[in-house]
Amino acid sequence: MAALLLATGCGGGDDDKVVKPAAQATTPSAATASKSGPPTNAPPAPATKAETGEAPAPGAAVPVPKPDVATQAEFVADLDAIDAAIVNGRADRAVSRGRDQCTSIKMWPNDQPKWVALTEQRFTTPNGPIGTAKAEQVLAIIRKHICPTF
């Protein structure tokens, strides 16, 4: 736009200033200058692990894919076999909590007591907590159906 204005003689009354379009910037500081602040020589942000194809670090949060319909049905049936009040007609919620539990398993590898405690917090009934014994059973079902590779 500035080049067009200069070419047509509409420079705004300041004919002795030369304006270079941003595409012609030649120094790193000019290329990275912000409109409101001084130029920076900061290097570009490093690529993420997803961009580079690297596996996430142990303990990193990992998105757990939603299981297919058949697997979800098996998961819910196994939970109902422990106590139907755990699912309580809310299969989507139970699957979501199972996926969250898988993330916790991945974040705290080899910490069975923590997994059981988190399972007991996530899976409740209208009557209250499910208790440690049921939490251990629910955890086994989660690992069987939702995240068998964790």
C-alpha positions in Angstrom: 0.0 0.0 0.0 2.9 2.4 0.9 4.5 1.6 -2.4 1.3 2.5 -4.2 1.0 5.7 -2.4 4.6 6.7 -3.1 4.3 5.8 -6.8 1.2 7.9 -7.2 2.7 10.9 -5.3 0.4 10.5 -2.3 3.1 10.1 0.3 1.3 12.1 2.9 3.6 15.1 2.6 6.8 13.3 3.7 8.6 12.7 0.4 12.0 12.2 1.9 11.1 9.0 3.8 11.6 5.7 2.2 9.3 2.9 3.3 10.3 -0.7 2.7 7.5 -3.3 2.6 7.9 -6.0 5.3 8.7 -8.6 2.7 12.0 -6.7 1.9 13.3 -6.8 5.5 16.8 -8.1 5.5 17.9 -8.4 9.1 16.5 -10.8 11.7 15.7 -7.9 14.1 13.7 -6.1 11.4 11.8 -9.3 10.5 10.9 -10.0 14.1 10.1 -6.5 15.2 6.7 -6.0 16.7 4.5 -3.1 15.8 4.4 -1.9 19.4 7.9 -2.7 20.6 11.5 -2.8 19.8 12.9 -5.6 17.5 13.8 -8.9 19.1 16.4 -11.4 18.2 14.5 -14.3 19.7 14.9 -17.6 17.9 11.8 -19.3 16.5 9.8 -21.5 18.9 11.0 -25.1 18.9 8.8 -27.6 17.2 6.4 -29.6 19.4 6.7 -33.3 19.9 3.5 -33.8 17.8 5.1 -31.8 14.9 8.3 -33.8 15.1 6.7 -37.2 15.6 8.5 -37.9 18.9 6.8 -39.9 21.6 5.6 -37.9 24.6 7.9 -38.0 27.7 6.9 -40.4 30.5 4.5 -38.7 32.7 3.2 -36.4 30.0 -0.6 -36.1 29.5 -1.7 -38.2 26.5 -5.1 -37.9 24.9 -6.9 -41.1 25.1 -9.1 -41.9 22.1 -12.8 -42.6 22.6 -13.4 -46.3 22.3 -15.7 -47.7 19.6 -19.4 -48.4 20.4 -18.8 -52.1 21.0 -16.0 -51.5 23.4 -18.0 -48.9 25.2 -20.9 -51.3 25.6 -18.6 -54.0 27.1 -17.0 -51.4 29.4 -20.4 -50.3 30.7 -21.6 -53.9 31.1 -18.6 -54.8 33.2 -19.1 -51.7 35.4 -22.8 -52.6 35.8 -21.7 -56.1 36.9 -19.7 -54.5 39.8 -22.5 -52.0 40.7 -25.1 -50.6 38.3 -25.2 -47.4 40.3 -21.6 -46.6 39.1 -22.9 -45.9 35.6 -26.4 -45.0 36.7 -27.7 -44.6 33.1 -24.8 -42.2 32.2 -22.6 -44.3 29.9 -21.0 -41.3 28.3 -19.9 -39.9 31.6 -18.5 -43.3 32.7 -16.5 -43.6 29.4 -15.2 -40.0 29.8 -14.1 -40.7 33.4 -12.4 -43.9 32.2 -10.5 -42.0 29.6 -9.4 -39.5 32.2 -8.3 -42.3 34.4 -6.1 -43.6 31.5 -4.5 -40.2 31.3 -3.7 -40.5 35.0 -2.2 -43.9 34.6 0.1 -42.6 31.9 1.0 -39.5 33.9 1.9 -41.5 37.1 3.4 -44.8 35.8 3.8 -47.6 38.3 1.8 -45.8 41.0 -1.1 -48.3 41.6 -2.1 -46.7 44.9 -2.6 -43.3 43.2 -4.5 -44.9 40.4 -6.9 -46.6 42.8 -7.4 -43.4 44.8 -8.1 -41.4 41.6 -10.5 -44.2 40.4 -12.4 -44.0 43.7 -12.7 -40.2 43.4 -13.8 -40.3 39.7 -16.3 -43.2 40.0 -19.0 -42.7 42.5 -22.6 -43.7 43.0 -25.6 -41.6 44.0 -25.1 -43.1 47.4 -21.5 -41.9 47.7 -18.0 -43.3 47.1 -17.5 -46.8 45.7 -14.7 -47.8 48.1 -11.3 -49.1 47.5 -12.3 -52.7 46.7 -14.7 -51.6 43.9 -12.2 -48.9 42.7 -9.6 -51.7 42.2 -12.2 -53.6 40.1 -13.2 -50.5 38.1 -9.5 -49.8 37.5 -9.0 -53.3 36.1 -12.0 -52.8 33.8 -10.7 -49.4 32.6 -7.3 -50.9 31.7 -9.0 -53.8 29.9 -11.3 -51.8 27.8 -10.3 -48.1 27.6 -6.5 -48.2 27.7 -5.2 -51.8 27.4 -1.7 -50.7 26.3 -1.1 -48.5 29.4 
